[in-house]
Amino acid sequence: MEALFRGALLPKHIREKLFTLPPAGVRMLDGSPARYSMGLQKATVNGVTFWGKTGEWYGYRTRVCSTRDQQARAGRAGALLPGRRVPGSKAVNAVGPGFTATGLNHGTGSQSGEQGAEVIVRLPRVGADGPTGTFQNAVGVLPW
């Protein structure tokens, strides 16, 4: 995402389309405002806007998101490994957002997308002295 956001992959006039949502009258199937551009999804959590991409292949799901200025980033993969400190990084943690209402489950999740994204957004913003090697959800640390 870093190369994409800083302009190393696409010319500026095309890259801007990644951050342009359809007109206000365009709605998702659930009636909420459109949140997909030409390739990215927009989510605002606690006043911070993230742009991201999801992907799936047999047995795995991935999610990555970042603020446009890349001051906050998050990623999630369906296959979890025990976390560890990576030299030069803040921390490595895994998150489980919980059963979140999405188009994939026809809105049957027990929490909104914003609620599910809270832990995904919070963990990358912790300081260097924050937790590492944990698996967390919105409530707190879970056992591996």
N, C-alpha and C positions, 0 to 999 in steps of 0.2 A: 504494500500500500504506500510505503514511503516514496518509492520511485513514481508511482502514479500521481500522488498528491503534489509532489514537487515539480512535476512536469517533464520527467525524463522519458515517459512512454508515449504521451500524446501531445499534439500541438494544443496551444491554449484554447483556441476556438472550439475544439472538440472536447477538451477536458472540462470546460465550463458546463457542457451539457450533462456531465456526470452529476453536477450539483444544481441542476434546474429541474424542479418538479413540474408536473402538468398544471394547467390552470386550476384555480380554486374550486371550480364546479365539478372537477373530476373526482370521483369517489372510489374507494376500495369496495369489495363485495360486501363488507360488513357496514358500509355507509360512512366510515371514517374518511377524512381527507386523504388524498393520494399521498403516499410516502416513498414511491419508487421513481427514480429518474431513469436515465438511459444507462443502467448498469449498477447503480448504488441505491441503498435504502437509507432514508433519513429517520433518525430517532432523537428526540429531545428528552433528556433525563435531568431533573433538577436544574433546569435552565441551561444545560450544556447540550449543544447539538452535535451529534455524531453521524457520520456517514459510514456505511459498511456494506459488506458483501457476505453472502452465505453460499455454501456449496455442499453437495452431497454426492456420495458414491456408496456402493453397497457396503453397509455396515458402519459407515462413518458420516459424521456431520461436522462441518467447520463453520466458524463465524469469525470475522475480523471487522473491527470498526475503529475509527479515529476521528478526532476533531480535525477540521480543515488545516489548522496550524500545527497539528500533530503533537500538541502538548499533552494530550491524553489519548491512549490507544488501548485496545483490548483484543483478545483473541480467545477462541474456544474451539476445542476439537472433541469429537465424540470418543476418541480413544485416549484415556488418561493414564499418565505415568506419574509416579511419585515426584513431587516437585523438589527442586534443589536450587541453590544459589548458582547463577551463571556469572563467571568473572566479568566485572564491569557493568552488571545489570543491577537493577533495584531488587527484584525478587522474581521468583517463579511460583505462581499459584494456579490452581485449577478452580473453576467455578461451575456451579450448577444452578441455573436460574430458577428451576422449579417448573411446574406445569403451567405454562404461560399460554394465554389465549392468542392464537395466531391463525393465519389462513390455512396452515397445514392441518390444524385440528378443528377447523371450522368454528373457531372461537369458543371451544369448550374448556379451555384452560381456566384454572381457578384464580388467575391474576392477570392484570393487563401487561402489555408489552413493556410499558414504562416501569412497572413493578419488577418484572423479570430482568430488566436490563440494569437495575440499580447496583447489584453486586458486580456485574460485569464492568460497569463504569467506575465503581468505587475502588476496586483493587488496584488497577494500574496507577491510580493517583496517590497511593500511599508512599511515604518517604522511604529512604534507604534503610531506615531502622524498623520498617514495618514487617509484617509476617512474611514468611517464605516457606515453601514446601507444604502448603495447606490446601485443603479442598473445602471451599466455602459455599454457602448459599446465603439468602437474605437474612437468615437468623444468626448465622455464625459459622464457626469451624465444624466440619463434619469428619468423622473417622474415615481413614482410607480403607 
